[in-house]
């Protein structure tokens, strides 16, 4: 592994990052794609416009999260983007890892538009 900084002390952590990146890649390429194109997503157009916006927001944020985390977690040795470990950590801190408030808001908004008795 060729890196821009000494990764030896963090090698096991970076190996785990790669495993997480693979999971996020699967979510992005398989799971989210299936939800959009192979499930009943076309029924969304029967919903009220505010309900459509909530469903589309869940899809968009979920797919964006999966794609960006897959890329970021596998980019720790990209010396052009992250010449130091500090620059990599700074990027992680501004990523979806610490963006759970936004995801919680999207989920809360979606829950408020569900019919009684339906949960997610």
URHUSUL-V898223 format. One record per backbone hydrogen bond with DSSP energy under -0.5 kcal/mol. CO is the residue of the C=O (numbers start at 1). NH is the residue of the N-H. Records with the same first field share a line. If there is no record, write none. Layout:
# URHUSUL-V898223
CO->NH, NH
This chain:
# URHUSUL-V898223
1->3
5->7
7->10, 11
8->11
10->14
11->15
12->16
13->17
14->18
15->19
16->20
17->21
18->22
19->23
20->24
21->25
22->26
23->27
24->28
25->29
26->30, 31
27->32
30->34
31->35
32->36
33->37
34->38, 39
40->43
41->44
42->45
43->46
44->47
48->51, 52
49->53
50->54
51->55
52->56
53->57
54->58
55->59
56->60
57->61
58->62
59->63
60->64
61->65
62->66
63->67
64->68
65->69
66->70
67->71
68->72
69->73
70->74
71->74
72->75
75->78
77->79
78->82
84->88
85->89
86->90
87->91
88->92
89->93
90->94
91->94
92->95
95->98
96->99
99->102, 103
100->104
101->105
102->106
103->107
104->108
105->109
106->110
107->111
108->112
109->113
110->113
111->114
115->118
